[in-house]
Amino acid sequence: MRRLFLTFSCSVLSCVAHAHDVPAEKPPAVTFDSRISPVVSEAGMVVAQDAIAAEVGRDILAQGGNAVDAAVATGFALAVTHPQAGNLGGGGFMMVSLYDENGDGDVIAIDFREMAPASATRDMFLGEDGEVDRDVSWYSHQSAGVPGTVMGLLDALETYGTMDRKEVMAPAIRLADNGFPVSYSLSASFLEYKDTLANDPSSMDYFFKPDGELYVVGDVLKQKHLAGTLRRISSKGRVGFYGGKTADLIVAEMADGGGLITHNDLENYETVIREPVSGNYRGYEVYSMPPPSSGGIHIVQMLGVLEGYDLRSDGHNSAAYLHKLIEVMRRAYADRSKHLGDPDFYDVPVKELTGEAYAKKLREDIDLKKASRSSDIAPATHFADEQPATTHYSVMDKWGNAVSVTYTLNFSYGSGHSVDGAGFLLNNEMDDFSSKPGVPNYYGLIGAEANAIEPRKRPLSSMSPTIVRNKDGLNVLVTGSIGGSTIITQTLQVILNVVEFDMNVQAAVQAPRMHHQWLPDLVFVEPGINIDTVRILESMGHSISREDDGAVTRNINGRANSIAWDGLYFYGAADGRDPKGAAKGN
């Protein structure tokens, strides 16, 4: 394995690291500051939605940790510094690509998605009128699934990491104990969600001052209860969360609020190692998360259809290009509504949905001059999500190992309820199940029996952590996003921007994006897409989402924090759609 030192040229949002072969004697490590360029060190890179958490991961890399060590440290730090989505009480997915001493290695998918409690029932969110009761599915203790984040991070560290658990968790504990300065973004988030958090005394105690006043920019936020929970995890591992005092606090919170999670639910939770969904596009191998994520299947499915077109000749974000994207998105999300669910409960037709034959059939069905109507598009029958509450981060180490992580509470701050005495929020992921066939969830996504509520089942997700390798097996792109139902289409567009249009990763992340999800039959476009292009799309029959005044001002709300590597340079790109995201190397 070659030794490297890295030269950095950085800004707050992006960072470039230059990797050189070096002699056996290691040069002195120098930590970069984003205001200083260049500096030299052996290193890697972390790009996350919060700069403090990204620095935690960067420091782990500087101490000799690998990408998994840094990813786990970053994940626990985000639980402190990014409470609206970073979490101990939620769940998610991790893609890991590690090389062995011969330069070979597999890509592994780690599923730590939440699970339905054992006492969950098919119709638990239906009211007496037979309709879905959104107050219960969104904001009650019953909306909480058994959390998986802690188990997922610990299992990843134990199996693929190189550092001690206490060493990796120490920074998060310090941040919770000693506090950290509140950013403008976090203060604004507390203000925006105060009404939701005010329904729970523990949440108000954790995230507001004793008099109920808002933490403003520069105030120090300390979280003593959370620090206690982190210490128990650091000391006892998974038993420190899924057993003992923390488990007692979770179960007591459930009893007080009418929730379903029991000691048995916590003791029986487990992560699952799954085979990634993969496909080849223009000579690049794309690896993404398999079910219960729908992201990997549909990214590979859509790329398979798009590979049959000359997209580069169309031009980036031209009407001809966007028309093709809209039509493949329309068909992928139609399939999602019927065929996607937890593979441990439902036989998901992965090979059929991602196969060349089906891609060819979908491509032949697309009229290049005219928009389809979603009412005319049905899920395939011929073969046998997340608001900005989600957070995504990417990590690469000096050996080129890559980790892509997306995890969530579902809504920002989950249900708004916290575990009294434990310092963390409850998720409301049970709403990601199909509470009633054909009825959309919070993100407007339609579901069917494949995603129906069942005990110990994992709800379908749009989270799409993704790793792209070139023909030589080099990890060249680590990406993913937040944004509920838009995660899949945002990740797709970042991949296309890099692979199809040769954009550097910062340009690929910052480029304006669009979204379509079958139903509702609307195209959402970000500011920056040419208004003449929008008018051409409308002339083709596409319905563009507009504000009341007719303006096209939709923000897709993505945070596609990504890293690219060419074997010599690391290129880190924090999505500028979030003011507190950062790319950090050392």
C-alpha positions in Angstrom: 0.0 0.0 0.0 1.6 3.3 -1.0 2.3 6.1 1.4 1.0 9.5 0.5 1.2 13.1 1.5 -1.4 15.5 0.4 -1.2 19.2 -0.7 -4.4 21.1 0.0 -6.0 24.0 -1.7 -9.2 24.8 0.1 -12.2 27.0 0.6 -15.0 26.5 3.1 -17.2 24.7 0.6 -14.6 22.8 -1.4 -11.1 21.3 -0.9 -8.5 19.8 -3.2 -5.9 17.4 -1.8 -2.9 16.4 -3.9 -1.6 12.9 -3.1 2.1 12.2 -3.8 4.2 9.0 -3.4 6.6 9.6 -0.5 9.5 7.8 1.1 9.0 5.6 4.1 9.8 8.3 6.6 6.6 10.2 7.3 6.6 14.0 6.9 5.3 16.1 9.8 1.5 16.4 9.8 0.0 19.9 9.4 -3.7 20.6 9.8 -5.1 22.9 7.2 -7.2 25.9 7.9 -9.7 26.8 5.2 -8.3 30.3 5.1 -4.7 29.1 4.4 -3.4 27.5 1.2 -1.5 25.3 0.6 -0.5 23.0 3.5 1.0 19.5 3.5 0.0 16.3 5.3 -0.8 12.6 5.0 -4.6 12.6 5.0 -8.0 12.1 3.4 -11.2 14.1 3.3 -14.6 14.5 4.9 -17.5 16.4 3.5 -20.5 16.8 5.8 -23.5 19.0 6.5 -21.8 20.5 9.6 -18.3 21.9 9.6 -17.6 20.9 13.3 -18.5 17.3 12.6 -16.5 17.3 9.4 -13.5 18.5 11.4 -14.0 15.6 13.8 -13.7 13.1 11.0 -10.8 15.0 9.5 -8.9 14.7 12.8 -9.5 11.0 13.0 -8.0 10.6 9.6 -5.0 12.7 10.7 -4.5 10.3 13.6 -4.2 7.4 11.2 -7.7 6.2 11.1 -9.3 4.8 8.0 -12.4 6.0 6.2 -14.7 3.9 8.4 -13.2 5.3 11.6 -13.7 8.8 10.4 -17.2 8.1 9.2 -18.2 6.7 12.6 -16.7 9.6 14.4 -18.4 12.1 12.1 -21.8 10.3 12.6 -21.6 10.5 16.4 -20.5 14.1 16.2 -23.4 15.0 13.9 -25.7 13.6 16.6 -24.5 16.5 18.8 -23.9 19.4 16.3 -26.7 18.7 13.8 -29.6 17.5 16.0 -32.3 18.1 13.4 -31.0 15.1 11.4 -27.8 13.8 12.9 -29.0 11.3 15.4 -28.9 8.5 17.9 -32.6 7.9 17.6 -32.9 7.3 13.9 -31.4 5.1 11.2 -29.9 4.9 7.8 -27.5 3.3 5.3 -23.8 3.1 4.8 -21.8 2.2 1.7 -18.3 1.1 2.3 -15.5 0.5 -0.3 -12.3 -0.8 1.2 -9.1 -2.0 -0.5 -6.9 -4.8 0.7 -3.1 -4.9 0.5 -3.3 -6.0 -3.2 -5.5 -3.0 -4.1 -8.6 -5.2 -4.4 -11.8 -4.9 -2.4 -15.5 -5.2 -2.3 -18.2 -2.7 -1.8 -20.4 -3.4 1.2 -23.9 -2.1 2.0 -24.7 -1.7 5.7 -28.4 -1.4 6.5 -29.1 0.2 9.8 -32.6 1.4 8.9 -35.2 1.5 11.7 -37.5 -1.4 12.3 -41.2 -1.6 13.1 -41.8 -2.6 16.8 -43.1 -6.2 17.3 -46.5 -4.8 18.3 -46.9 -2.7 15.1 -50.0 -3.5 13.1 -51.0 -3.0 9.4 -53.7 -0.4 10.1 -52.2 1.3 13.2 -52.4 4.7 11.7 -56.0 4.5 10.4 -58.7 6.4 12.2 -62.3 5.4 12.8 -63.1 6.7 9.3 -60.6 4.4 7.7 -58.3 7.3 6.7 -54.7 7.9 7.7 -54.5 10.0 10.9 -51.5 12.2 10.2 -51.2 13.5 13.7 -50.5 9.9 14.8 -48.2 8.8 11.9 -46.2 12.1 12.0 -46.1 13.4 15.5 -46.9 10.7 18.1 -44.6 8.3 19.9 -46.2 5.5 17.9 -44.5 6.9 14.8 -41.1 5.9 16.1 -39.4 2.8 14.7 -36.7 0.9 16.6 -33.6 3.1 16.1 -30.6 1.7 14.2 -28.0 4.4 14.0 -26.0 3.4 17.1 -25.9 -0.3 16.1 -25.0 0.6 12.5 -22.1 2.8 13.4 -20.7 0.4 16.0 -21.0 -2.6 13.8 -19.2 -0.7 11.0 -16.4 0.3 13.3 -16.0 -3.1 14.8 -16.0 -4.9 11.5 -14.2 -2.5 9.1 -12.6 0.2 11.4 -9.1 0.2 12.9 -9.5 2.4 15.9 -10.9 1.9 19.4 -14.5 2.8 20.1 -13.6 5.2 22.9 -11.1 7.0 20.8 -13.5 7.5 17.9 -16.4 8.6 20.2 -14.3 11.0 22.4 -14.8 14.1 20.2 -18.6 13.7 20.2 -18.6 13.3 24.0 -16.5 16.5 24.4 -18.8 18.4 22.1 -21.9 17.4 24.1 -20.2 18.0 27.5 -18.4 21.2 26.8 -20.7 22.6 24.2 -20.1 24.2 20.8 -21.0 27.6 19.3 -24.4 27.7 17.7 -24.3 28.6 14.0 -26.8 30.8 12.2 -28.2 27.8 10.5 -28.8 25.9 13.7 -30.3 28.9 15.5 -32.7 29.5 12.5 -33.6 25.8 12.6 -34.5 25.9 16.3 -36.7 29.0 15.6 -38.4 27.3 12.6 -39.3 24.2 14.6 -40.0 25.7 18.0 -43.7 25.0 17.8 -43.0 21.3 17.1 -40.4 21.0 19.8 -42.6 22.9 22.3 -45.0 20.0 22.5 -42.3 18.0 24.4 -40.8 19.4 27.6 -37.6 17.3 27.2 -37.1 18.7 23.6 -37.5 22.2 24.9 -35.0 21.5 27.7 -32.5 20.1 25.3 -32.6 22.7 22.6 -33.8 26.0 24.2 -32.6 28.0 27.2 -34.1 27.5 30.6 -36.4 30.5 30.1 -37.5 29.1 26.7 -35.5 31.7 24.8 -33.7 30.8 21.5 -30.0 30.0 21.3 -28.6 32.7 19.0 -25.4 32.7 16.9 -22.3 32.3 19.1 -24.2 30.9 22.2 -22.7 27.7 23.5 -25.0 24.7 23.4 -24.2 22.0 26.0 -26.1 18.7 26.1 -25.3 16.9 29.3 -28.0 14.2 29.0 -26.7 13.4 25.5 -23.2 13.3 26.8 -24.3 10.7 29.4 -25.8 8.5 26.7 -22.7 8.8 24.5 -20.5 7.8 27.5 -22.6 4.7 28.1 -22.2 3.7 24.4 -18.5 4.4 24.5 -18.1 2.3 27.6 -20.4 -0.6 26.9 -20.9 -0.6 23.1 -24.3 -1.6 21.8 -25.4 -2.7 25.3 -24.9 0.9 26.4 -27.8 1.9 24.1 -29.9 -1.2 23.5 -29.7 -2.3 27.1 -29.1 -0.9 30.5 -30.0 2.7 31.5 -30.5 4.1 28.0 -32.9 1.3 27.0 -34.8 1.8 30.3 -35.2 5.5 29.4 -36.4 4.8 25.9 -39.0 2.2 27.2 -40.1 4.6 29.9 -40.6 7.4 27.3 -42.7 4.9 25.2 -44.8 4.1 28.2 -45.4 7.7 29.0 -46.3 8.7 25.4 -48.1 5.6 24.2 -45.3 4.4 22.0 -44.7 0.8 21.0 -40.9 0.1 21.5 -40.1 -2.4 24.2 -37.0 -3.8 25.7 -37.4 -6.9 23.5 -37.5 -4.6 20.4 -34.3 -3.0 21.4 -32.5 -6.2 22.3 -33.6 -7.8 19.0 -32.5 -5.0 16.7 -29.7 -5.9 14.3 -28.0 -4.4 11.3 -27.9 -6.3 8.0 -25.0 -6.5 5.5 -26.5 -6.5 2.0 -25.2 -6.8 -1.5 -25.1 -3.4 -3.2 -27.1 -2.7 -6.3 -24.7 -2.1 -9.1 -24.7 -1.2 -12.8 -22.3 0.0 -15.5 -22.6 3.4 -17.1 -20.1 4.7 -19.7 -17.5 2.3 -18.3 -18.0 3.4 -14.7 -19.4 1.0 -12.1 -22.1 2.5 -9.9 -22.7 1.0 -6.5 -25.6 2.1 -4.4 -27.9 1.0 -1.6 -30.2 -1.9 -2.2 -33.7 -2.3 -0.7 -35.1 -1.3 1.7 -33.7 1.7 -0.1 -35.3 2.3 -3.4 -32.4 4.6 -4.3 -29.9 2.2 -5.7 -32.4 0.3 -7.9 -33.8 3.4 -9.5 -30.4 5.2 -10.0 -29.1 2.1 -11.8 -32.4 1.7 -13.6 -32.5 5.3 -14.8 -28.8 5.3 -15.9 -29.5 2.1 -17.9 -32.2 3.9 -19.8 -30.2 7.1 -20.3 -27.1 5.3 -21.5 -29.0 4.7 -24.8 -29.0 8.5 -25.5 -26.3 10.9 -26.6 -26.9 13.2 -23.6 -23.7 15.2 -24.1 -24.9 16.3 -27.6 -28.1 17.5 -25.9 -26.2 19.8 -23.6 -26.4 20.0 -19.9 -29.8 21.2 -18.5 -31.1 21.8 -22.0 -34.8 21.1 -22.7 -33.9 17.9 -24.7 -31.8 16.6 -21.8 -34.2 17.5 -19.0 -37.1 16.0 -21.0 -35.3 12.6 -21.0 -34.6 12.9 -17.3 -38.2 13.7 -16.5 -39.5 10.7 -18.5 -37.1 8.2 -16.9 -37.8 9.6 -13.4 -41.6 9.3 -14.1 -41.3 5.6 -14.9 -38.8 4.8 -12.1 -41.1 6.3 -9.4 -44.1 4.5 -10.8 -42.2 1.2 -10.3 -41.2 2.4 -6.8 -44.9 2.6 -5.8 -45.5 -1.1 -6.4 -42.3 -3.1 -6.4 -40.1 -1.7 -3.6 -40.1 -2.8 0.1 -38.0 -4.6 2.7 -36.4 -7.6 0.9 -36.7 -9.7 4.1 -40.5 -9.5 3.7 -41.1 -8.9 0.0 -39.3 -10.4 -3.1 -38.1 -7.2 -4.8 -37.4 -7.8 -8.5 -34.0 -6.1 -8.4 -32.5 -7.8 -11.5 -35.6 -7.3 -13.6 -35.9 -3.6 -12.7 -32.2 -2.9 -13.4 -31.8 -5.2 -16.4 -30.9 -4.1 -19.9 -34.1 -5.6 -21.4 -36.3 -3.5 -19.2 -34.2 -0.4 -19.8 -34.6 -0.9 -23.5 -38.4 -1.3 -23.1 -38.7 1.9 -21.1 -36.5 3.8 -23.6 -38.7 2.7 -26.5 -41.8 4.0 -24.7 -40.4 7.5 -24.4 -41.5 10.1 -26.9 -38.6 12.5 -27.4 -40.8 15.3 -28.5 -43.7 15.1 -26.1 -44.3 14.7 -22.4 -46.0 11.5 -21.1 -48.9 11.8 -18.7 -48.3 10.1 -15.3 -51.9 8.9 -15.4 -50.9 6.8 -18.5 -47.8 5.3 -16.8 -48.3 2.3 -14.6 -45.8 0.3 -12.6 -44.2 -2.6 -14.5 -46.2 -5.8 -14.5 -44.4 -8.0 -17.0 -42.0 -9.7 -14.7 -42.2 -11.9 -11.6 -37.9 9.8 1.6 -36.8 12.5 3.6 -37.2 16.3 4.0 -34.0 18.3 4.8 -34.1 16.3 8.1 -31.9 13.7 6.5 -28.1 14.3 6.5 -25.5 12.9 4.1 -21.7 12.8 4.4 -18.9 11.4 2.4 -15.4 10.2 3.5 -12.2 9.1 1.8 -8.9 8.2 3.4 -5.3 8.4 2.1 -5.6 4.8 0.7 -8.6 5.6 -1.4 -11.1 3.8 0.8 -14.5 5.4 0.6 -17.6 5.6 2.8 -20.9 7.1 1.9 -23.5 7.6 4.7 -27.0 8.9 4.7 -29.1 8.8 8.0 -32.2 10.5 9.3 -35.0 11.0 11.8 -37.4 11.4 8.8 -38.8 14.9 9.6 -36.5 17.7 10.9 -36.3 16.8 14.6 -38.3 13.6 14.0 -41.7 13.6 15.8 -40.5 16.5 18.0 -40.4 14.1 21.0 -37.2 13.4 22.9 -36.2 10.6 25.3 -36.4 12.2 28.7 -33.1 11.9 30.4 -31.2 10.6 27.4 -30.7 13.7 25.3 -31.9 12.6 21.9 -34.9 12.8 19.6 -37.2 10.1 18.5 -37.6 9.3 14.8 -41.0 9.2 13.0 -39.9 6.8 10.4 -43.1 4.6 10.7 -44.7 7.2 8.3 -42.3 5.9 5.6 -44.4 2.7 5.5 -47.5 2.7 3.3 -50.1 3.3 6.0 -52.9 2.8 3.4 -52.3 1.5 -0.2 -52.5 4.3 -2.7 -52.4 7.1 -0.1 -49.2 9.3 -0.3 -46.9 9.8 2.7 -45.5 13.1 3.8 -43.4 13.4 0.7 -46.2 12.6 -1.7 -44.9 9.1 -2.4 -47.4 6.4 -3.2 -46.9 2.9 -1.7 -48.6 -0.5 -1.9 -48.5 -3.9 -0.1 -44.8 -4.3 -0.6 -44.3 -1.5 1.9 -47.2 -2.2 4.3 -46.6 -2.1 8.0 -45.5 -5.4 9.6 -43.7 -6.2 12.8 -39.9 -6.0 12.6 -40.1 -4.8 9.0 -37.9 -1.9 7.7 -39.7 1.0 5.9 -38.9 1.8 2.4 -36.5 4.7 2.0 -35.2 7.0 -0.8 -31.7 7.4 0.9 -29.1 6.7 -1.8 -25.5 6.7 -0.5 -23.5 5.9 -3.6 -19.9 5.1 -4.7 -18.7 5.1 -8.3 -15.6 3.3 -9.5 -13.8 3.6 -12.8 -12.7 0.7 -15.0 -9.5 0.3 -13.0 -11.5 -0.2 -9.8 -10.6 3.2 -8.3 -13.2 4.9 -6.1 -13.7 8.1 -8.2 -16.9 9.5 -6.7 -18.5 9.3 -3.3 -21.9 10.9 -3.2 -25.5 11.0 -2.0 -27.9 13.6 -0.8 -30.7 14.6 1.5 -34.2 15.7 0.5 -36.8 13.0 1.0 -38.3 11.8 -2.2 -35.8 14.0 -4.2 -32.7 12.1 -2.9 -32.7 9.6 -5.8 -33.0 12.2 -8.6 -30.5 14.5 -7.0 -27.9 11.8 -6.7 -28.5 10.7 -10.3 -27.9 14.2 -11.5 -24.6 14.6 -9.6 -23.4 11.3 -11.1 -24.4 12.4 -14.6 -22.7 15.8 -14.1 -19.4 14.2 -13.3 -19.5 11.2 -15.6 -21.4 12.4 -18.6 -20.5 16.1 -18.6 -17.0 16.0 -17.1 -17.8 18.6 -14.4 -15.5 18.9 -11.4 -17.3 17.7 -8.3 -18.0 21.2 -6.9 -19.6 22.3 -10.2 -21.5 19.0 -10.3 -22.9 19.6 -6.8 -23.8 23.2 -7.3 -25.4 22.9 -10.7 -29.2 23.6 -10.7 -31.3 20.4 -10.3 -34.8 19.2 -11.1 -37.1 16.5 -9.9 -40.1 14.5 -11.0 -41.6 11.6 -9.0 -44.5 10.3 -11.1 -47.2 11.6 -8.8 -48.0 14.4 -8.4 -47.4 15.0 -12.2 -45.3 18.1 -11.7 -41.7 19.0 -12.6 -39.8 20.8 -9.8 -36.9 23.0 -11.0 -34.4 25.0 -9.1 -33.6 28.6 -9.8 -30.8 28.7 -12.3 -32.4 26.5 -14.9 -32.9 28.8 -17.9 -36.5 30.2 -18.1 -36.5 29.6 -21.9 -35.7 26.0 -21.2 -38.6 25.8 -18.8 -40.9 27.3 -21.4 -39.8 24.7 -24.0 -40.5 21.9 -21.5 -44.0 23.4 -20.9 -44.6 23.5 -24.7 -43.8 19.8 -24.8 -46.5 19.2 -22.3 -44.7 19.1 -19.0 -46.3 20.7 -15.9 -43.8 22.9 -14.1 -44.3 23.6 -10.4 -44.7 27.4 -10.0 -45.3 29.7 -7.1 -48.6 31.6 -6.7 -47.2 34.5 -8.6 -46.2 32.3 -11.5 -42.5 32.3 -10.7 -40.4 29.2 -10.9 -38.6 29.4 -7.5 -38.6 25.8 -6.2 -35.6 24.8 -4.2 -35.0 21.0 -4.2 -33.5 21.2 -0.7 -30.6 18.9 -1.5 -27.3 18.6 0.3 -25.2 16.4 -2.1 -21.9 16.5 -0.1 -19.5 14.6 -2.3 -15.9 13.7 -2.9 -14.1 12.9 -6.1 -10.7 11.2 -6.5 -8.5 10.7 -9.5 -5.8 8.7 -7.8 -3.7 11.8 -7.3 -6.1 14.5 -6.0 -9.1 14.4 -3.7 -11.7 17.0 -4.5 -14.2 17.7 -1.7 -17.5 19.5 -2.4 -19.9 20.6 0.3 -23.3 21.5 -1.1 -23.7 25.3 -1.0 -27.4 24.9 -0.4 -26.5 24.6 3.3 -24.5 27.4 4.8 -22.9 25.3 7.5 -21.7 22.4 5.4 -17.9 22.0 4.8 -15.2 20.0 3.1 -12.4 19.2 5.5 -9.0 17.6 4.9 -5.7 17.8 6.7 
